[in-house]
Amino acid sequence: MNYKPYHLLLITLVSIFTIEGAIMLLILPNLTYTNKYFEAFLDSLLISGLIFPVLHYMLFRPLLKQTAEQKFSEEELKKANERLLAVISELEDRNRENNILREMDDLLQSSRTFEEAYKVINSSAQQLFPDKSGSICLLAASRNYSEEVSVWGVKKSSCTHEACNPDDCWALRRGQPHLVNDSNSVRCTHISGSEKCNYMCVPLSAKSEALGVFYLESPESIDWRVEELAIRISRHISLAISNLRLNEKLHIQSVQDPLTGLYNRRHMAVSLERELHRAARKKNQLGVMMLDIDYFKRFNDTFGHHAGDVILKELGIFFKKHLRKDDIACRYGGEEFTIILPEASLESSMQKAQWLLEQIKHLIVEHHGRSLGSITLSIGVAAFPENGRSCEELLAAADKALYIAKKQGRDRVITAKDKNSSEIGKKVIGLNF
């Protein structure tokens, strides 16, 4: 029952008047001797004995109960506040992680090379795992070992992926994350050192293809939040690496001739224009060769078109092996090739062409165990700025020199005349190539 304050006051007053009346009417007249002090003492004692239980049960006890309930409410409110602060802190951490991952995605999408992507991954991983160490290891093309491409952390990683067989990692073998927080847990054999560390391996995969592994090492146990974050960043990294490989593959297909492995005609035009601008800016010279296989039709007619493809492929390998790193060898079309020689004069370009002409004669090409015979070339050489200042002029000069070499009997090197000479402008016709 809920009592209001005036109820308690009325009950207390009625009780006091009732007991006082009983004392005055029943007790005091029966006493033989009393004085006013004794009567006052007796009244005070009786009233105190009456008021204390009344005040305790009607006033003090509800106040104590209310105080206890208030204290309990304050403790519950404090706990709720702590839980709310923990949730807010977790949301802030999650928001920070999302921002880092979003920025990492933006940077990875803008990365043009794997080296740029690895730097972005390294920086983002350090922000997401500041007190931990780790690395990114990608499977080689042969898929029998992995290469460490990115490393971060406060100490050297215990992972030895630079010489790691994929079978050494449980994550790669099972295709799912492998967490080790206990010294008695099954550990990957690619973990080096006697120190038992806590670590996690997350496989990197995209489109059902294994790409590598994300390795994370911690001095303390790895909790579920870190585990979840490691899986999230691994998905982002997998997609980025897969896209980079696809872009690289498409770029190679767009600039490379699939048969010879040399650059195609489109890339040759872009490269020649770039090198011409560079030579003009630095006041350097630039050499251009046009090469054609002599009697190539005879190879096709005698040994078949597949044998002709073998010759083209072997020539591609030969040019890659014997040209400078800065030289650009391209398949111009059919059995014709173009070689761009940066910082090469007309004389040095001619000497290089003559050397190639002699070396190619020693090239032995076999098809189905049968030698295809000796191969000879006809080569036309032109140079910037003597024979032209534009791509069209240089290619035309080298091409016309090549026609002259064909006309004069093949298996030779001819240099272009000066661009103002009338001889170089003569059209060579009636040649059987």
C-alpha positions in Angstrom: 0.0 0.0 0.0 1.4 3.4 -0.9 1.1 6.0 2.0 1.3 9.7 1.4 3.2 12.0 3.8 0.1 13.3 5.5 -1.1 9.7 6.1 2.0 9.0 8.1 1.6 12.2 10.1 -2.0 11.4 11.0 -1.1 7.9 12.0 1.7 9.1 14.2 -0.4 11.9 15.9 -3.4 9.5 16.6 -1.0 6.9 18.0 0.6 9.5 20.3 -2.7 10.9 21.6 -4.1 7.5 22.2 -1.2 6.2 24.2 -0.9 9.6 26.2 -4.6 9.3 27.0 -4.2 5.7 28.2 -1.2 6.7 30.4 -3.1 9.6 32.0 -6.3 7.7 32.6 -5.0 4.2 33.5 -1.4 4.3 34.7 -0.8 7.6 36.5 -3.8 7.5 38.9 -2.7 4.1 40.1 0.8 5.3 41.1 1.1 6.2 44.8 3.7 8.9 44.5 4.7 10.8 41.4 6.2 14.2 40.7 6.3 16.2 37.6 9.9 15.2 36.7 9.1 11.5 36.8 5.9 12.0 34.9 7.8 14.0 32.2 10.5 11.3 32.0 7.9 8.5 31.8 6.1 10.4 29.1 9.2 11.0 27.0 10.3 7.4 27.3 6.9 6.1 26.3 6.6 8.6 23.4 10.1 7.8 22.1 9.4 4.0 22.3 6.2 4.7 20.3 7.6 7.2 17.8 10.8 5.2 16.9 9.0 2.1 15.4 6.5 4.4 13.7 9.3 6.5 12.2 11.4 3.5 11.3 8.6 1.6 9.5 6.8 4.7 8.1 9.7 7.0 7.3 13.3 5.7 7.7 12.7 2.3 6.1 11.2 3.8 2.9 14.0 6.4 2.8 16.6 3.6 3.2 14.9 1.6 0.5 14.7 4.5 -1.8 18.4 5.3 -1.2 19.3 1.7 -1.9 17.2 1.7 -5.1 18.8 5.0 -6.2 22.3 3.6 -5.6 21.4 0.5 -7.6 20.0 2.7 -10.4 23.1 4.7 -10.4 25.3 1.6 -10.6 23.1 0.2 -13.4 23.3 3.6 -15.2 27.1 3.6 -14.8 27.3 0.1 -16.3 25.0 1.1 -19.1 27.1 4.2 -19.7 30.3 2.1 -19.8 28.6 -0.3 -22.3 27.5 2.6 -24.4 31.0 4.1 -24.4 32.4 0.7 -25.4 29.9 0.4 -28.3 30.8 4.0 -29.3 34.5 3.2 -29.2 33.9 0.0 -31.2 31.9 1.9 -33.8 34.6 4.6 -34.0 37.2 1.9 -34.5 35.0 0.2 -37.1 34.5 3.5 -38.9 38.2 4.2 -38.8 38.9 0.8 -40.3 36.3 1.3 -43.0 37.8 4.6 -43.9 41.3 3.0 -44.1 39.9 0.2 -46.3 38.0 2.6 -48.5 41.1 4.7 -49.0 43.2 1.6 -49.7 40.6 0.5 -52.3 40.7 3.9 -54.0 44.5 3.9 -54.1 44.7 0.3 -55.3 42.3 1.0 -58.1 44.5 3.9 -59.2 47.7 1.8 -59.0 49.3 1.0 -62.3 52.0 -1.3 -61.2 52.3 -4.0 -58.6 55.1 -2.0 -56.8 52.6 0.9 -56.2 50.0 -1.5 -55.0 52.4 -3.2 -52.5 53.3 0.2 -51.0 49.6 1.0 -50.5 49.0 -2.4 -48.9 52.0 -2.0 -46.6 50.9 1.5 -45.5 47.3 0.4 -44.8 48.3 -2.7 -43.0 50.5 -0.7 -40.6 47.6 1.6 -39.8 45.1 -1.3 -39.2 47.6 -3.5 -37.2 49.9 -1.0 -35.5 51.2 -3.4 -32.8 51.5 -6.5 -35.1 53.8 -7.8 -37.8 52.9 -9.4 -41.1 53.6 -9.9 -44.8 51.9 -10.5 -48.1 53.3 -13.6 -50.1 52.2 -14.3 -53.6 52.4 -17.6 -55.5 54.9 -17.6 -58.4 53.7 -18.4 -61.9 55.0 -22.0 -61.5 52.9 -22.2 -58.3 55.5 -24.3 -56.5 56.8 -21.5 -54.2 55.7 -18.1 -52.9 57.4 -14.7 -53.0 57.3 -12.1 -50.2 56.2 -8.8 -51.8 55.2 -6.7 -48.8 56.4 -6.7 -45.1 55.4 -4.5 -42.2 55.4 -4.5 -38.4 57.3 -3.8 -35.2 59.6 -6.8 -35.6 60.9 -9.2 -38.2 58.3 -11.7 -39.3 58.8 -15.3 -38.4 57.4 -16.3 -41.8 59.9 -17.6 -44.4 57.7 -17.3 -47.5 60.6 -16.3 -49.7 61.3 -20.0 -50.1 58.0 -21.4 -49.0 56.3 -24.3 -50.7 52.5 -23.8 -50.8 52.1 -27.2 -49.1 53.9 -25.7 -46.1 50.9 -23.5 -45.3 47.7 -24.9 -43.9 45.7 -21.9 -45.1 46.7 -22.5 -48.7 46.2 -26.3 -48.4 42.7 -25.9 -46.8 41.6 -22.8 -48.6 40.5 -21.1 -45.4 42.1 -19.0 -42.6 44.4 -20.8 -40.2 44.6 -19.2 -36.7 47.2 -20.3 -34.1 46.7 -18.9 -30.5 47.9 -21.9 -28.6 51.4 -23.4 -28.5 49.7 -26.8 -28.9 47.9 -25.9 -32.1 49.0 -27.3 -35.4 51.5 -24.8 -36.9 52.6 -24.2 -40.5 56.0 -25.4 -41.3 56.9 -22.1 -43.0 57.1 -20.5 -39.5 60.8 -20.2 -38.5 62.5 -19.8 -35.1 62.1 -21.5 -31.8 59.8 -18.8 -30.4 56.2 -19.8 -30.4 54.3 -16.9 -31.8 50.6 -16.3 -32.2 49.8 -15.9 -35.9 47.1 -16.1 -38.6 47.3 -17.1 -42.2 44.5 -16.0 -44.6 44.5 -17.4 -48.2 44.3 -14.8 -50.9 42.1 -16.0 -53.7 39.9 -14.5 -56.5 37.6 -16.3 -58.9 38.5 -19.7 -57.4 42.2 -19.1 -58.0 44.7 -19.1 -55.2 46.9 -16.0 -55.3 49.0 -16.2 -52.1 48.6 -15.7 -48.4 48.1 -12.8 -45.9 50.3 -13.5 -42.8 49.7 -11.7 -39.5 51.8 -12.2 -36.3 50.9 -10.9 -32.8 52.8 -11.0 -29.5 49.3 -11.5 -27.8 46.4 -13.7 -28.6 44.5 -12.8 -31.8 40.9 -12.0 -30.9 37.9 -12.3 -33.1 37.9 -8.6 -34.0 41.5 -8.8 -35.4 40.6 -12.1 -37.1 37.6 -10.5 -38.8 39.6 -7.5 -39.9 42.4 -9.7 -41.3 39.8 -11.6 -43.4 38.3 -8.3 -44.6 41.6 -6.7 -45.7 42.5 -10.0 -47.4 39.4 -9.9 -49.6 40.3 -6.4 -50.7 43.9 -7.3 -51.4 42.8 -10.4 -53.4 40.5 -8.4 -55.6 43.1 -5.7 -56.2 45.9 -8.2 -57.1 43.5 -10.1 -59.4 42.5 -6.9 -61.2 46.2 -5.8 -61.6 47.1 -9.2 -63.1 44.1 -8.9 -65.5 45.1 -5.4 -66.5 48.7 -6.5 -67.0 47.6 -9.4 -69.1 45.4 -7.2 -71.2 48.2 -4.6 -71.6 50.6 -7.3 -72.8 48.1 -8.6 -75.3 47.6 -5.1 -76.6 51.3 -4.3 -77.1 52.8 -7.8 -77.7 52.8 -10.0 -80.7 51.6 -13.4 -79.5 53.8 -15.5 -81.9 57.2 -13.8 -81.6 56.9 -12.3 -78.1 58.1 -9.0 -79.5 56.2 -5.7 -79.4 53.5 -5.3 -82.1 53.2 -2.5 -84.7 50.9 -0.4 -82.6 53.4 -0.3 -79.7 56.2 0.4 -82.2 54.5 3.5 -83.4 53.9 4.8 -79.9 57.5 4.0 -78.9 59.1 5.6 -81.9 57.2 8.8 -81.4 58.2 8.9 -77.8 61.9 8.2 -78.5 61.9 10.8 -81.3 60.7 13.5 -78.9 63.3 12.4 -76.3 66.1 12.5 -78.9 65.0 15.9 -80.1 64.8 17.3 -76.6 68.2 15.9 -75.6 69.8 16.5 -79.0 70.6 12.8 -79.4 70.5 10.6 -82.4 68.2 7.7 -83.0 68.5 4.6 -85.2 65.8 2.6 -86.9 66.1 -0.7 -88.7 63.7 -2.4 -91.0 64.4 -6.1 -91.4 62.9 -8.7 -93.7 63.5 -12.5 -93.9 64.8 -13.5 -97.3 62.8 -16.0 -99.3 60.4 -16.5 -96.4 57.7 -17.7 -98.8 60.1 -20.5 -99.9 60.2 -21.7 -96.2 56.5 -21.8 -96.1 56.1 -23.6 -99.4 58.8 -26.2 -98.6 58.3 -26.9 -94.9 54.8 -25.6 -94.2 53.4 -22.6 -92.5 54.0 -24.0 -89.1 57.7 -24.1 -89.9 57.5 -20.5 -90.9 56.0 -19.7 -87.5 58.9 -21.5 -85.8 61.3 -19.3 -87.7 59.5 -16.1 -86.6 59.4 -17.3 -83.0 63.1 -18.1 -83.0 63.9 -14.7 -84.5 62.0 -13.1 -81.7 64.0 -15.0 -79.1 67.2 -14.1 -81.0 66.4 -10.3 -81.0 65.6 -10.3 -77.3 68.9 -12.0 -76.5 71.2 -9.9 -78.6 69.8 -6.4 -78.4 70.4 -3.8 -75.7 67.9 -3.4 -72.9 66.8 0.0 -74.2 66.4 -1.2 -77.8 62.8 -1.9 -78.9 62.3 -4.8 -81.3 58.9 -5.1 -82.9 57.1 -7.3 -85.4 56.1 -4.9 -88.2 54.0 -7.4 -90.1 54.4 -10.8 -91.7 58.1 -11.6 -91.9 59.1 -8.0 -91.4 60.6 -6.5 -88.2 61.4 -3.0 -86.9 64.1 -2.3 -84.4 64.4 1.1 -82.6 67.9 2.0 -81.4 67.8 5.0 -78.9 71.0 7.2 -78.8 72.4 5.4 -81.8 74.0 7.2 -84.8 73.5 6.1 -88.4 77.0 4.5 -88.4 76.6 2.6 -85.1 73.1 1.5 -86.3 74.6 0.1 -89.5 77.3 -1.7 -87.5 74.7 -3.3 -85.3 72.7 -4.3 -88.3 75.7 -5.8 -90.0 76.5 -7.8 -86.8 72.9 -9.1 -86.6 73.1 -10.1 -90.3 76.2 -12.2 -89.6 75.0 -13.7 -86.4 71.6 -14.7 -87.8 73.4 -17.0 -90.3 74.6 -19.2 -87.4 71.0 -19.6 -86.1 70.0 -23.2 -86.3 66.2 -23.7 -86.5 64.7 -27.2 -86.5 61.1 -28.3 -87.1 60.1 -31.9 -86.2 63.7 -32.8 -86.0 64.5 -31.4 -89.4 66.8 -28.4 -90.0 65.2 -25.5 -91.9 68.5 -24.4 -93.4 70.3 -21.1 -93.2 68.4 -17.8 -92.6 69.4 -14.5 -94.1 68.0 -11.0 -93.6 67.8 -7.9 -95.7 68.1 -4.8 -93.5 67.4 -1.1 -94.2 68.8 1.5 -91.7 67.8 5.1 -91.2 68.7 7.6 -88.4 67.4 10.8 -86.8 67.9 13.5 -87.7 69.8 12.7 -91.0 67.0 10.8 -92.7 63.9 12.4 -91.2 62.5 14.1 -88.2 59.2 12.4 -87.9 58.1 8.8 -87.5 56.7 8.7 -91.0 59.9 10.0 -92.6 62.2 7.7 -90.6 60.1 4.5 -91.4 59.8 5.5 -95.0 63.6 6.0 -95.3 64.4 2.7 -93.6 61.7 0.9 -95.6 63.0 2.2 -98.9 66.6 1.3 -97.9 65.2 -2.2 -97.3 63.7 -2.4 -100.8 67.1 -1.4 -102.2 68.8 -4.2 -100.2 66.2 -6.6 -101.7 66.8 -5.3 -105.2 70.6 -5.6 -104.9 70.4 -9.3 -104.1 69.3 -9.6 -100.4 71.4 -10.7 -97.4 72.8 -7.2 -96.9 72.5 -3.9 -95.1 71.7 -0.7 -96.8 71.6 2.7 -95.2 69.1 5.4 -96.2 70.4 8.4 -98.2 70.0 11.9 -97.0 66.3 12.9 -96.8 66.8 15.5 -99.4 68.4 13.0 -101.9 66.4 12.1 -104.9 67.7 8.6 -105.0 66.0 7.5 -101.8 62.7 8.7 -103.1 62.7 6.4 -106.1 60.0 3.7 -105.9 61.3 0.2 -106.1 58.9 -2.0 -108.0 58.8 -5.4 -109.5 60.5 -7.2 -106.6 59.6 -10.7 -105.6 59.7 -10.9 -101.8 
